[in-house]
């Protein structure tokens, strides 16, 4: 058993003095004291934001703008162009002037600076509203709202009620966005008041922590809950670069239990304590094995027929429904790639579609699929539930294509199945059956490395970038190359399966 750990957990002797907090920093500190400490004093250790996180942040800003329409005519205290003291001064000036509604109102108490999304004056005091770009209430939102109440009331604002505003998952867009129906407003005043002692206690703890040495905190579930921490690469530097214990599939509980006992890699794990799937993975890793169940593979191949289509969607999802008939965060297809083999042994033909910027692509996609996918064709997707979900939406949006979409769904097979069932398993797949792990393990010459767009999150980001670019040609080219790679990879994997038997 390897019990050595590199010195990433040893506390620093550095004793900085800044204890100023914001709402974001406070919430980070509640999740992990060490993350807050690093954010304050070593932010350079943080990894870059991924494409999905950047898109969520952009979407959150748009949600906030629509929420303002619940209380129209207010005054906004801007971030840009004003420092903290100027934002605080502007807020107080608007309050003194009798402004009824203020957006992004700024308050400070005891070195804690917060911005309240909406405050609205009533005859009996101010109501505060925290807006979330989410479809429901998460547990940690209470602490978020409670801190704002804590700072605002300590700063002298007479708060009557505290509310959380979130998206209504049942809202279907029909014409112009209706903010009254788009959002659900939930009062949480009693919960917020009951939570004030907790807030005050943790404010004190975080401030005390920030004047001491770097906290000694090991990795754990808190690294990803409720938010994924940007310092994970730093805090996991002591783990093996490849085949660490966290490359195991399955239960996190077992992985962390073994990690805390000193197991860092897969080479010396106690096999009897692992789940069956984990044990299978480790045994294959130790023996550098490729496992082929020819009967299982043959049964899958025998279920296929021709013409045979290989199909893949790319989608985007936004908190504000972009088109009629869509709801918050519904997946909207904007691109597909299609390879068709008409008869066994013939070369595949390739078809592709990518929406023009600013255009609702849904009906054009349904129409193109109607004409390009042969009747009664066997359609292969990788993790087909994703594709069938999009097809189900398409037939709901455009009933005239429903029969065609039902036919595609009924004739769809999942190329992931033989890998998920472990009829084919290579130790380099690291317990996963995703296309991005299966492909390099079985066909290493096919790689996404070096591609401008290399995964679905980047594809969504590239699509939005294309929609606002003055010269989007190179982005379109990158998107076409990525999506084509997905279906061509399926073609090559099927060829590999046939060779195996």
N, C-alpha and C positions, 0 to 999 in steps of 0.2 A: 504494500500500500504506500502510495506516494503522499506524504504529509507536508512536503515543502510548499510554502507559498511565498511568492515574491513580495517585496516590501511595500505593495500599494496600499496596505491597510494601516501602516504605521503612522501615527499622528505627527503632524508637522509641529515644530516649535515656534512657528510664526504666530505672533499675537497681534493681529490687526485691530483697529479700534472702531471702524465704521459699523453701526448697527441699524442704519436706515433700512426700512422695509417698504415694499409695495405689496399690493394684493398678490401678484404673481409670485414674488419671493416668499411671502408668507405661506402660500399654498405649497410651494416647493419644499419649504422647511417642514411643514406638517408631514409630507410624504417621506422626507429623509433629511436629517440635519446635515449630513455630509454633502448632499446635493446642493443645499443652500450655501454652505460654506464655500464649496468650489465655485458656484455661480458668482459669489461675491468677490472672491480673491484669486481664482484661477480659471476664469471663463475660457481661456484659450484651450483648455483641456476638453472642451465640449465638442462633440461631433456636429457635423452639418445637419441642418434640418432636411428630412427626406421630402420627396415630392408631395406625398399625401399630407404631411403636416403643413407644408406651405399652402397647399390648396385649402385646407381646413381654416387656416388663419384668414385667407382672403375671403372665403365664404362667410366667416364669422362677422367680418366688417359689413358685408352686404346685408346680413340678417339684422345687424344693429340699425342700419339705415331704414329698413322697413319697419322695425319696431318703433322708431321715432314717430311713424305715422299713426300709432295708437294714441299719441298725444301731440297732434300737429301744432305748429306755430311756436315751438320752443326755441331757445337759444342754445347753441352748442359751444362748449368750452374746448377749443381745439388742442390737440397734442402739438401739431406742427406750428412752429413759429413762436411758441411761448414756452418759457422754462417753468419749473414747478411753482415757483413763487408767483409768477404772473397768472398761471392757471388758478391758483388759490384766490388771488386777488380778484380776478374776473368773476369767479363763482360768487364771492361775497358781494361784489358790486351788483350782480344780477339779482341776488336775493334781496338786497336793500332797495333796489329799484321796483320790486314787486313782480318780477318776472315769474309767471306761474309754472312754466315747465323749463327745465334745464337739462340738456343732454351732456353726458360726460362731465358732470359736476365734480370738481376737485376738492378734497378735504384732507387735512393732515392732523394727526395727533400723536404725540410722543414718538416722533420720528417715523411714523407710518403714513405713507401717501397712498390714497386710493382715488379712483375715478368711478363714479356711479353712473351706470348707463343712462338712467332716466330718474329724475326726481320731479315730482308733481305736487304743487301746493294745494291743500284743501283747507276749509275753514278751521279744522282741528289739528293742523300740522301737515308735515310733508310725508308723502308716500314715496318709497324708493322701489326701483325696479331693476333687477339684474337680468340681462338678456343672454340666453344661451342658444347656440346654434345646434341644438340637439332635439331629438323627438320625445324625450321624456326627462324626468328628474333623476339625476344621479345623486348618490348619497353625499358625495363630497361637495356638491353645490351648496349644501347648508352652511358649511364652514366659509365658503366664498362670500355668501350673502351676509353671514353673521359678522365677518370682519368689517365689511362695509358699514353695517349698522353700528358696530362698535366705534369705528373711527368717526363717522358722521355725527353720532350723538355726543361723543366726547368732545367733538369740535364745536358743539353748540347747536346743531340742527335738531329741531324738535320733530322726531320721526313718529308718525302715527302708525303706519303699516309698512311691512316689508314684503315684497313680492318677487317671485321667480317667473320669468317669461320664457317659454320654450316653444318650439315648433309643434304644430298639430299634425301628427303622422296621418290622420284621416283626411286632411285637407287635399282636395283635388282642384287644380287650377282650372278656372273657366274664364277666359278673358283676362282682364287686368287683375293683378294680385290684390286680394282683399285682406289687409292686415288683421282685421277683426276675426277672420276665420283662419288665417294662417297661423296665428299664435294662440296658445293657451296661457292664461295668467293665473298663477296659483299663489294665494296668500300664505305666507309662512311666518307671520309675526310671532306667534307664540313659540314656535320652535327656535326662532332666532333669539328671542329673549332668554329662553332656557339655556341657550348655548353660549351666553356671554361670559360666564365664568370660565368655560373651557378656552375661549378665545383669549381672555386676559392672561390666563395661566401660560398658554403657549406663546403669546407675545413675549412674556418675561423670559421663558426658557430659551427662545430663539435669540433674543438679544444677549443673554448671558453666554450662550454658546458661541456667538460671533466674536466675542472678545477673548476667547480662549484658543486652544490649539485645535487643529483639524480633528473632527470627531472620528473615532475608530468604529466604523460601521461596515460590516461585511455585506456582500451582495445578498439579495433575497427577492421575494416577490414584490417588495416595495419598489424595486427598480422599474417595474412596468405598471404598477397600479397606484393611483388611478391614471397616471400618465407615464408614458415611456420616457425614461430619464436620458438626457443627452450625454451623460458622463459614463455610460456603461463600458465603452471601450477602455477608458482609464481605469475604472474599478475592476475590470475583468482582465487586466494586463497580465495577471499571474497565472491565468489559465492557458493550457496548450492552444496554439493557434489552430490546430486541426484535431478533430476527434476528442474534444473535451467532453466532460460528463454532460454538458448542456446540449451537445449534439445528439443525445439520445432522443428517440421519439417517446411519446407517451407522457405519463404522469409527472408533473413538475414536483409533486410532493416527494416522490422517491428520489428524484435527481437532487433536490436540495437536502434531503435527509442524508444521502451519501456524501454530498459535498461537504456538509458540516462535520462529517466524520473524517474528512481529509482526502477523499477521493476526488481527483481532478481530471483524470483522463479515463478513457474506456479500456485501457490495457489491463487493468488490475481490479476490475469490478467484481463483487461477489455475485455470481450469476444466479444462485438460488433466490436472492432477494429482489430480482428484477421482475417486471411484468413480462408476459410471454413475448410480446412484440419487441421489448427492449432486449430480452435475452437472445432472441433471433438475430437482432441487429448486431449485438456484441459478438456473438459466436461467428457470424459472417465476417465481421471486422477482424477478429483475431486470426481467422483462417484465410483472410484475403480471398473469400469465396465468391463465386458467381453461382447462383442456384437457379435451376430451370426445371419447372414441372411441365414436361412436354405434353402431358394429357390436358392440363389446364390451359396451356397455350393453344393447343389444337382445338379444344372446345370453343375457345373464344374466336379463333380464326374461322372455324366452320359456321359461326353465327353471322358472318359477314356475307354480303352479296354485291353484285355489280349492276349498274354503275355505282362506284364507291366515291363518296365525297369526304373531304377533310375540311372542317369548318372551324373558324375561330372569330369571335366578336372582340372588339375593344369598346369600352364604355366609359362614360363619365357620369358623375353624380354630384348634384349641387343641393345645398340646403333650401334655396328658393327654387321652386319648380319652374323650369325654363319654358315649358310648352303646355298648351292646353291638354288636359287629361293626365298630367303627371303630378306626383306628390313629392314632398320633401325627401331628398336623398334617393329618389328612384333612379335605377341604372338606365341610362339612355345610350343606345348604341350609336356610334358615330363612324365605325369602320368595321370591315370584315375582310378576311382572306379565305379563298375557296380554291382548293385543288380537287380536280375530278379525274378519276381513272375510269374510263368507260368500260373497259374489259380487262381482265387479269392479264398482266404482261405488257399492257400499253403504257405509253408515257403519260404522265399527268398533265392536264391543262390547268392553267391558273387564271383565276378571276379575282378582282379586288375592287373595293369601294372605300372611298374616304370622303366624308362630307365636306362641302364647301364651307368656308368660314361664315358664321352667323346664320346658317340655314338649319331649319328643323330637318334632320336627316331620316326620321323614322319611316315615313311612307316610301321614300325613295329606296331605302334598304329593303323594305318588304316587297316592293315592286321588282327590284333587281333579283332578289332571292327567288321570287316567283318564276322569273324567266330563266335563271341560270342553273338552278338545281333541278335535275331531271325528275320526272314523276316516278315515285316508288324507289328513288335512289336510297341506298344505305348511306347514312351520314355519320361520320365519325367526329366526335369532339373529344377534347381532353378535359376531364371533370365535367361531364355533360350537363349536370344540374345548372351550371351557370348559363350555358347556351339555351337550355330548355326554358329557363326563367325568362330570358329576353324574348324568346319566340312566343311564349304565353302572353307577354305584355304586348307584343306586336299584333297578335290576333285580336286582343282586346281593344287596341287603339284603332285597328283597321279591319273590321269584321269581313270585308270582302275578300281578304286574304286568309281568313281563318282556316278554311279547308286545307290550303297548302301548308300552313304552319302546323296544323295538326298532323298532316302526313309526314312532315319532317321530324316532328317530335316522336311520332310512333315508330319511325324507322331509324332513330338515332341510337348509336352504340357508343360506349364510353371506352376510349383507348386507354384510359388510366386503369381500367378494371384489372387487367392481368398483372399490373405492377402493384396496385393497392392490395390485391389478393395474394401477392408474393408468388405468383406463378413464375415470375422472373424477378430476381433480386440480385443486385451487385453490391458488394460491400461499400463501394464509393457512393452509393445512393444515400447513405447516412440515415437510414430508417424512413426516408421520405419517398412518396410516389409522385411528387410534383414534377412537371415537365422540366423545370429548371435544374433538377437534380438527376432525373433519369437520363436525360439527353447526354450530358457530359460523361456520365458513367458508361453508357453503352455506345455512344457515337462521339468520342472526344473531339473529332475533327469539326463537328458542328458546335459552334460556340456563340454566345451572345456577348462575349468579351469584346470590348472595343466598339460596339455598336452605339450610335448616338442615343438611341432609345433601346433599352434592354429589359424592361419589365413594364407591367401594366400601369403602375403608378406614374412612371415616366411618360408613358403614352398619353395618359390623361393630361399631364402637365404640358406636353408638347402640343396637344390639340388646342388647348387654351392659348398657348403662346402663338400658334399658327393663326388663330382667329384674330389676334391683335397685331400681327406682324405686317409691316409694309411690303416685305418680300418673303412670302412664306414658302417658296419653292423648296428650299433645302430641308425645311421641317416636314413638308409633305413627303419628300423622298425618304427621310429617316423613318417616318411612320409606316410607309409602304414596306420598307425593308424589314422592319420589326415584325409586323403582322404576317408578312409572307413567310418569315423564318418560323413562326409558330406552326403553320400548317405544313410547310415543307418538312419540319422536324417530325411531324406525325407520319408523313409519307415514309420517311427514312426509318422511323421506329417500326412501322408495320413491316417493311422489308426485312428488318432485323429479326422480328418475330418469326417470319416465314423461314429464314435461314436457320433459326434455332431448332426447328423441328424437321 
